[in-house]
Amino acid sequence: MSRIEQAVAAYAAELRGPRRARQRLVDEVEAHLHDAVEAELAAGTGRAVAEEAVLERFGDLHASAQLWNRDRAVRRGASRRNALILACAAVAAAALGVTQHASGKNPPPRPCATDQAGLMTSSCGLPSVPRSNGK
């Protein structure tokens, strides 16, 4: 196993979070490291020296993994907080709906309609006024 493969394996073992996201990150880091080694080899550097130089330039993989893990923890906390807020809002809305229903109050009555003579019709829930035929 090459020095690059060892470093990438240790990096992958340190990462936390969703499997697919971790794998994408590991693949990206590994591709960058291998590309940089190939560029060093093309410049005439030996493989061992090229791998060490690339790892030196890339920086501390342990620190990178710690930053990744911290960011994932923050995101996970934010996601849980948002889910809790949504659940509380749903419970509050349901409680208000049940309270309104249980209070026994009917919705406000519809406005009453009147006929041409200005008398209320039976559409407002009141008994209709008998009409006289002009007698």
Secondary structure as UniProt FT lines:
FT   HELIX           3..14
FT   HELIX           19..42
FT   TURN            43..44
FT   HELIX           47..58
FT   HELIX           61..102
FT   TURN            103..104
FT   TURN            116..117
FT   HELIX           122..124
//
